[in-house]
Amino acid sequence: MTRIAGEVAIKAPVEAVFDLVADERNEPRYNPRIVETRMLQDGPVGVGTQFVARPKGMGSRGDMTLTIVELDRPHRLHNVVTSSFMHVDGALTFEDDGGDTLLSWDWDMKLVGPWRVLSPVLAIVGPRWERRNWVSLKAFMETHPR
Protein backbone atom coordinates (compact mmCIF):
# COMPACT_ATOMS: atom_id res chain seq x y z
CA MET A 1 0.00 0.00 0.00
CA THR A 2 1.29 3.46 -0.91
CA ARG A 3 0.05 6.54 0.92
CA ILE A 4 -0.14 9.70 -1.16
CA ALA A 5 -0.98 12.96 0.57
CA GLY A 6 -0.59 16.65 -0.10
CA GLU A 7 -2.35 19.97 -0.36
CA VAL A 8 -2.74 22.94 -2.67
CA ALA A 9 -4.23 26.41 -2.16
CA ILE A 10 -6.76 27.48 -4.78
CA LYS A 11 -7.98 31.06 -5.26
CA ALA A 12 -11.63 30.08 -5.51
CA PRO A 13 -14.51 29.66 -3.04
CA VAL A 14 -14.61 26.33 -1.22
CA GLU A 15 -18.13 25.50 -2.47
CA ALA A 16 -17.13 26.01 -6.10
CA VAL A 17 -14.03 23.84 -5.76
CA PHE A 18 -15.96 21.12 -3.90
CA ASP A 19 -18.81 21.05 -6.43
CA LEU A 20 -16.47 20.84 -9.42
CA VAL A 21 -14.43 18.01 -7.87
CA ALA A 22 -17.39 16.04 -6.48
CA ASP A 23 -18.85 15.63 -9.96
CA GLU A 24 -16.24 13.37 -11.55
CA ARG A 25 -17.60 14.21 -15.01
CA ASN A 26 -15.65 17.50 -14.69
CA GLU A 27 -12.24 15.85 -14.33
CA PRO A 28 -11.37 15.83 -18.06
CA ARG A 29 -11.70 19.65 -17.97
CA TYR A 30 -8.63 19.96 -15.74
CA ASN A 31 -6.85 16.59 -15.86
CA PRO A 32 -5.43 15.79 -19.32
CA ARG A 33 -4.75 12.18 -18.25
CA ILE A 34 -8.52 11.48 -18.05
CA VAL A 35 -10.22 11.52 -21.45
CA GLU A 36 -13.77 10.52 -20.53
CA THR A 37 -16.02 10.14 -17.50
CA ARG A 38 -19.63 9.21 -17.10
CA MET A 39 -22.03 8.89 -14.17
CA LEU A 40 -23.61 5.44 -13.88
CA GLN A 41 -27.00 6.60 -12.61
CA ASP A 42 -29.32 9.59 -12.91
CA GLY A 43 -29.86 12.15 -10.20
CA PRO A 44 -27.75 14.36 -8.02
CA VAL A 45 -24.21 13.53 -6.93
CA GLY A 46 -24.19 12.03 -3.44
CA VAL A 47 -23.19 9.06 -1.30
CA GLY A 48 -23.31 5.95 -3.48
CA THR A 49 -22.90 7.84 -6.76
CA GLN A 50 -20.62 5.96 -9.15
CA PHE A 51 -18.63 7.21 -12.10
CA VAL A 52 -16.49 5.46 -14.69
CA ALA A 53 -13.36 7.29 -15.82
CA ARG A 54 -11.13 6.36 -18.73
CA PRO A 55 -7.43 7.28 -18.52
CA LYS A 56 -5.65 8.43 -21.66
CA GLY A 57 -4.02 5.68 -23.70
CA MET A 58 -5.52 2.74 -21.82
CA GLY A 59 -8.75 2.12 -23.70
CA SER A 60 -11.62 0.37 -21.93
CA ARG A 61 -9.24 -2.00 -20.11
CA GLY A 62 -8.13 1.03 -18.05
CA ASP A 63 -11.64 2.03 -16.93
CA MET A 64 -11.75 3.04 -13.28
CA THR A 65 -14.92 2.99 -11.20
CA LEU A 66 -15.13 5.74 -8.60
CA THR A 67 -17.69 5.43 -5.79
CA ILE A 68 -18.49 8.25 -3.39
CA VAL A 69 -18.66 6.69 0.08
CA GLU A 70 -18.86 9.92 2.09
CA LEU A 71 -19.90 13.42 1.04
CA ASP A 72 -20.00 16.32 3.49
CA ARG A 73 -20.42 19.39 1.28
CA PRO A 74 -18.25 21.46 1.12
CA HIS A 75 -15.76 19.95 3.55
CA ARG A 76 -15.02 16.31 2.79
CA LEU A 77 -15.29 13.84 -0.08
CA HIS A 78 -14.29 10.20 0.48
CA ASN A 79 -13.94 8.06 -2.63
CA VAL A 80 -13.04 4.48 -3.46
CA VAL A 81 -11.60 3.82 -6.92
CA THR A 82 -11.25 0.34 -8.37
CA SER A 83 -9.95 -0.92 -11.67
CA SER A 84 -8.21 -3.94 -13.13
CA PHE A 85 -4.85 -2.46 -12.12
CA MET A 86 -5.34 -0.52 -8.87
CA HIS A 87 -7.37 0.17 -5.77
CA VAL A 88 -7.56 3.62 -4.16
CA ASP A 89 -9.29 4.58 -0.91
CA GLY A 90 -9.06 8.06 0.47
CA ALA A 91 -10.46 11.49 1.03
CA LEU A 92 -10.25 15.03 -0.16
CA THR A 93 -10.79 17.82 2.34
CA PHE A 94 -11.71 21.37 1.46
CA GLU A 95 -11.03 24.18 3.94
CA ASP A 96 -12.16 27.78 3.57
CA ASP A 97 -9.05 29.93 3.75
CA GLY A 98 -10.34 33.50 3.76
CA GLY A 99 -12.41 33.06 0.60
CA ASP A 100 -9.89 30.75 -1.02
CA THR A 101 -9.73 26.95 -0.66
CA LEU A 102 -7.10 24.71 0.84
CA LEU A 103 -7.58 21.33 -0.87
CA SER A 104 -5.90 18.33 0.78
CA TRP A 105 -5.74 14.76 -0.45
CA ASP A 106 -4.90 11.60 1.47
CA TRP A 107 -5.05 8.36 -0.52
CA ASP A 108 -4.09 4.76 0.14
CA MET A 109 -3.23 3.29 -3.26
CA LYS A 110 -2.22 -0.18 -4.27
CA LEU A 111 -1.58 -1.83 -7.57
CA VAL A 112 -3.27 -5.19 -8.09
CA GLY A 113 -2.85 -8.21 -10.30
CA PRO A 114 0.19 -8.25 -12.56
CA TRP A 115 0.62 -4.50 -11.98
CA ARG A 116 1.59 -5.21 -8.36
CA VAL A 117 5.25 -5.59 -9.35
CA LEU A 118 5.29 -1.86 -10.19
CA SER A 119 4.39 -0.84 -6.62
CA PRO A 120 7.86 0.62 -5.93
CA VAL A 121 7.43 2.84 -9.01
CA LEU A 122 4.00 4.00 -7.75
CA ALA A 123 5.61 5.09 -4.48
CA ILE A 124 8.03 7.28 -6.44
CA VAL A 125 5.89 8.75 -9.22
CA GLY A 126 2.44 8.60 -7.60
CA PRO A 127 2.84 11.66 -5.37
CA ARG A 128 4.12 13.74 -8.30
CA TRP A 129 1.26 12.65 -10.58
CA GLU A 130 -1.33 13.33 -7.91
CA ARG A 131 0.09 16.79 -7.16
CA ARG A 132 0.11 17.58 -10.89
CA ASN A 133 -3.59 16.68 -11.05
CA TRP A 134 -4.53 19.11 -8.25
CA VAL A 135 -2.23 21.88 -9.50
CA SER A 136 -4.05 21.53 -12.85
CA LEU A 137 -7.35 21.90 -10.99
CA LYS A 138 -5.96 25.04 -9.32
CA ALA A 139 -4.99 26.51 -12.71
CA PHE A 140 -8.39 25.64 -14.16
CA MET A 141 -10.35 27.11 -11.23
CA GLU A 142 -8.28 30.28 -11.17
CA THR A 143 -8.71 30.90 -14.91
CA HIS A 144 -12.38 29.81 -15.12
CA PRO A 145 -14.08 31.59 -12.18
CA ARG A 146 -17.48 30.20 -11.22
VOBA-1610 file (N, C-alpha, C; in pm, whole numbers, padded with zeros to 5 digits, always signed):
BEGIN
Met+00085-00117+00000Met+00000+00000+00000Met+00089+00124+00000Thr+00056+00221-00083Thr+00129+00346-00091Thr+00036+00458-00046Arg+00084+00540+00047Arg+00005+00654+00092Arg+00052+00776+00016Ile-00044+00848-00041Ile-00014+00970-00116Ile-00097+01082-00056Ala-00029+01185-00008Ala-00098+01296+00057Ala-00033+01427+00016Gly-00110+01533+00021Gly-00059+01665-00010Gly-00170+01767-00002Glu-00136+01891-00038Glu-00235+01997-00036Glu-00195+02105-00136Val-00295+02182-00177Val-00274+02294-00267Val-00377+02402-00232Ala-00333+02527-00239Ala-00423+02641-00216Ala-00477+02688-00351Ile-00609+02709-00355Ile-00676+02748-00478Ile-00751+02879-00453Lys-00731+02976-00539Lys-00798+03106-00526Lys-00939+03095-00585Ala-01024+03027-00511Ala-01163+03008-00551Ala-01241+02969-00426Pro-01370+03001-00421Pro-01451+02966-00304Pro-01460+02815-00282Val-01462+02775-00158Val-01461+02633-00122Val-01579+02558-00185Glu-01696+02619-00189Glu-01813+02550-00247Glu-01793+02523-00395Ala-01735+02619-00466Ala-01713+02601-00610Ala-01611+02491-00637Val-01504+02488-00558Val-01403+02384-00576Val-01463+02248-00543Phe-01534+02239-00430Phe-01596+02112-00390Phe-01690+02061-00499Asp-01781+02148-00546Asp-01881+02105-00643Asp-01817+02057-00774Leu-01714+02126-00819Leu-01647+02084-00942Leu-01582+01947-00924Val-01514+01927-00811Val-01443+01801-00787Val-01539+01686-00759Ala-01646+01711-00685Ala-01739+01604-00648Ala-01806+01540-00769Asp-01827+01618-00874Asp-01885+01563-00996Asp-01771+01520-01088Glu-01738+01394-01082Glu-01624+01337-01155Glu-01630+01365-01305Arg-01748+01392-01358Arg-01760+01421-01501Arg-01681+01546-01540Asn-01644+01629-01441Asn-01565+01750-01469Asn-01416+01723-01483Glu-01368+01607-01438Glu-01224+01585-01433Glu-01153+01603-01567Pro-01209+01561-01680Pro-01137+01583-01806Pro-01114+01731-01838Arg-01188+01820-01773Arg-01170+01965-01797Arg-01038+02015-01740Tyr-00987+01948-01637Tyr-00863+01996-01574Tyr-00753+01890-01566Asn-00784+01765-01593Asn-00685+01659-01586Asn-00667+01597-01724Pro-00560+01631-01796Pro-00543+01579-01932Pro-00520+01428-01938Arg-00494+01364-01824Arg-00475+01218-01825Arg-00608+01142-01825Ile-00719+01211-01801Ile-00852+01148-01805Ile-00924+01200-01929Val-00963+01110-02018Val-01022+01152-02145Val-01175+01146-02144Glu-01232+01068-02053Glu-01377+01052-02053Glu-01423+01007-01915Thr-01537+01063-01872Thr-01602+01014-01750Thr-01752+01014-01773Arg-01817+00924-01704Arg-01963+00921-01710Arg-02018+00876-01575Met-02135+00928-01541Met-02203+00889-01417Met-02290+00768-01450Leu-02291+00670-01360Leu-02361+00544-01388Leu-02510+00545-01354Gln-02558+00652-01290Gln-02700+00660-01261Gln-02745+00804-01276Asp-02876+00824-01282Asp-02932+00959-01291Asp-02946+01017-01151Gly-02961+01148-01147Gly-02986+01215-01020Gly-02867+01294-00972Pro-02882+01353-00855Pro-02775+01436-00802Pro-02656+01353-00753Val-02541+01416-00746Val-02421+01353-00693Val-02435+01342-00542Gly-02409+01224-00488Gly-02419+01203-00344Gly-02355+01071-00304Val-02373+01034-00178Val-02319+00906-00130Val-02377+00793-00216Gly-02290+00706-00263Gly-02331+00595-00348Gly-02320+00624-00498Thr-02304+00751-00535Thr-02290+00784-00676Thr-02163+00717-00731Gln-02176+00661-00850Gln-02062+00596-00915Gln-02036+00660-01051Phe-01908+00669-01082Phe-01863+00721-01210Phe-01765+00620-01270Val-01754+00621-01402Val-01649+00546-01469Val-01562+00648-01542Ala-01432+00640-01518Ala-01336+00729-01582Ala-01240+00647-01667Arg-01205+00703-01781Arg-01113+00636-01873Arg-00984+00717-01884Pro-00872+00660-01838Pro-00743+00728-01852Pro-00696+00728-01997Lys-00621+00829-02032Lys-00565+00843-02166Lys-00474+00724-02199Gly-00491+00671-02319Gly-00402+00568-02370Gly-00426+00428-02317Met-00532+00408-02238Met-00552+00274-02182Met-00673+00203-02240Gly-00756+00274-02316Gly-00875+00212-02370Gly-00966+00163-02258Ser-01064+00082-02293Ser-01162+00037-02193Ser-01100-00051-02086Arg-00986-00115-02113Arg-00924-00200-02011Arg-00874-00117-01893Gly-00859+00015-01912Gly-00813+00103-01805Gly-00926+00169-01727Asp-01051+00138-01762Asp-01164+00203-01693Asp-01153+00189-01543Met-01178+00300-01475Met-01175+00304-01328Met-01314+00341-01278Thr-01363+00267-01181Thr-01492+00299-01120Thr-01468+00372-00990Leu-01524+00493-00979Leu-01513+00574-00860Leu-01648+00574-00790Thr-01647+00543-00659Thr-01769+00543-00579Thr-01752+00643-00466Ile-01850+00731-00451Ile-01849+00825-00339Ile-01904+00752-00217Val-01822+00740-00113Val-01866+00669+00008Val-01898+00766+00123Glu-01853+00889+00110Glu-01886+00992+00209Glu-01883+01127+00139Leu-01984+01209+00162Leu-01990+01342+00104Leu-02044+01437+00208Asp-01962+01529+00252Asp-02000+01632+00349Asp-01970+01767+00285Arg-02063+01815+00203Arg-02042+01939+00128Arg-02033+02057+00222Pro-01936+02144+00205Pro-01825+02146+00112Pro-01692+02109+00178His-01695+02019+00275His-01576+01995+00355His-01499+01867+00323Arg-01570+01760+00290Arg-01502+01631+00279Arg-01569+01544+00173Leu-01483+01475+00095Leu-01529+01384-00008Leu-01442+01260+00000His-01503+01147+00034His-01429+01020+00048His-01470+00931-00069Asn-01370+00887-00145Asn-01394+00806-00263Asn-01319+00674-00255Val-01373+00575-00322Val-01304+00448-00346Val-01299+00431-00497Val-01180+00402-00548Val-01160+00382-00692Val-01108+00241-00713Thr-01171+00169-00805Thr-01125+00034-00837Thr-01110+00021-00988Ser-01014-00061-01026Ser-00995-00092-01167Ser-00923-00226-01175Ser-00892-00267-01295Ser-00821-00394-01313Ser-00676-00384-01269Phe-00626-00262-01245Phe-00485-00246-01212Phe-00458-00179-01079Met-00561-00117-01015Met-00534-00052-00887Met-00659-00040-00801His-00633-00009-00674His-00737+00017-00577His-00694+00141-00498Val-00784+00238-00487Val-00756+00362-00416Val-00868+00386-00316Asp-00832+00424-00195Asp-00929+00458-00091Asp-00876+00581-00020Gly-00955+00687-00020Gly-00906+00806+00047Gly-01003+00922+00038Ala-00958+01034+00092Ala-01046+01149+00103Ala-00978+01277+00058Leu-01063+01366+00012Leu-01025+01503-00016Leu-01092+01589+00090Thr-01019+01686+00142Thr-01079+01782+00234Thr-01065+01921+00174Phe-01162+02004+00202Phe-01171+02137+00146Phe-01190+02234+00263Glu-01094+02323+00284Glu-01103+02418+00394Glu-01112+02559+00338Asp-01206+02637+00393Asp-01216+02778+00357Asp-01096+02850+00417Asp-01025+02921+00332Asp-00905+02993+00375Asp-00921+03140+00334Gly-01011+03209+00404Gly-01034+03350+00376Gly-01091+03376+00238Gly-01182+03292+00193Gly-01241+03306+00060Gly-01175+03218-00044Asp-01056+03170-00015Asp-00989+03075-00102Asp-01012+02934-00045Thr-00955+02834-00109Thr-00973+02695-00066Thr-00839+02628-00046Leu-00824+02559+00064Leu-00710+02471+00084Leu-00762+02330+00060Leu-00717+02269-00049Leu-00758+02133-00087Leu-00648+02038-00044Ser-00685+01936+00034Ser-00590+01833+00078Ser-00638+01698+00029Trp-00542+01612-00005Trp-00574+01476-00045Trp-00494+01380+00042Asp-00554+01265+00067Asp-00490+01160+00147Asp-00544+01027+00096Trp-00464+00959+00015Trp-00505+00836-00052Trp-00418+00718-00007Asp-00481+00603+00006Asp-00409+00476+00014Asp-00428+00410-00122Met-00318+00385-00190Met-00323+00329-00326Met-00245+00198-00329Lys-00300+00105-00404Lys-00222-00018-00427Lys-00251-00068-00567Leu-00147-00119-00627Leu-00158-00183-00757Leu-00198-00328-00733Val-00277-00383-00824Val-00327-00519-00809Val-00296-00601-00934Gly-00310-00731-00919Gly-00285-00821-01030Gly-00141-00811-01077Pro-00118-00828-01205Pro+00019-00825-01256Pro+00087-00688-01238Trp+00008-00585-01218Trp+00062-00450-01198Trp+00133-00436-01063Arg+00105-00527-00972Arg+00159-00521-00836Arg+00311-00507-00834Val+00378-00566-00932Val+00525-00559-00935Val+00576-00416-00953Leu+00490-00326-00999Leu+00529-00186-01019Leu+00504-00099-00896Ser+00468-00161-00785Ser+00439-00084-00662Ser+00552+00009-00620Pro+00679-00032-00629Pro+00786+00062-00593Pro+00787+00187-00683Val+00750+00170-00809Val+00743+00284-00901Val+00628+00377-00860Leu+00514+00319-00821Leu+00400+00400-00775Leu+00441+00487-00657Ala+00518+00433-00566Ala+00561+00509-00448Ala+00646+00629-00488Ile+00717+00618-00600Ile+00803+00728-00644Ile+00727+00829-00730Val+00654+00782-00829Val+00589+00875-00922Val+00447+00914-00881Gly+00382+00832-00800Gly+00244+00860-00760Gly+00223+00996-00697Pro+00304+01034-00598Pro+00284+01166-00537Pro+00298+01281-00638Arg+00392+01269-00729Arg+00412+01374-00830Arg+00293+01382-00925Trp+00243+01266-00970Trp+00126+01265-01058Trp+00004+01324-00989Glu-00015+01285-00864Glu-00133+01333-00791Glu-00124+01485-00771Arg-00008+01534-00732Arg+00009+01679-00716Arg-00016+01751-00848Arg+00035+01696-00958Arg+00011+01758-01089Arg-00138+01769-01119Asn-00215+01666-01083Asn-00359+01668-01105Asn-00423+01787-01032Trp-00388+01806-00905Trp-00453+01911-00825Trp-00399+02049-00858Val-00275+02059-00903Val-00223+02188-00950Val-00294+02225-01081Ser-00326+02127-01163Ser-00405+02153-01285Ser-00545+02201-01250Leu-00605+02141-01146Leu-00735+02190-01099Leu-00723+02335-01055Lys-00620+02366-00978Lys-00596+02504-00932Lys-00591+02599-01051Ala-00511+02566-01153Ala-00499+02651-01271Ala-00634+02667-01340Phe-00708+02559-01353Phe-00839+02564-01416Phe-00934+02654-01338Met-00942+02633-01206Met-01035+02711-01123Met-00998+02860-01122Glu-00870+02889-01125Glu-00828+03028-01117Glu-00839+03101-01251Thr-00852+03027-01361Thr-00871+03090-01491Thr-01014+03078-01544His-01096+02998-01476His-01238+02981-01512His-01323+03007-01387Pro-01332+03132-01343Pro-01408+03159-01218Pro-01554+03114-01233Arg-01608+03067-01121Arg-01748+03020-01122Arg-01835+03118-01050
//
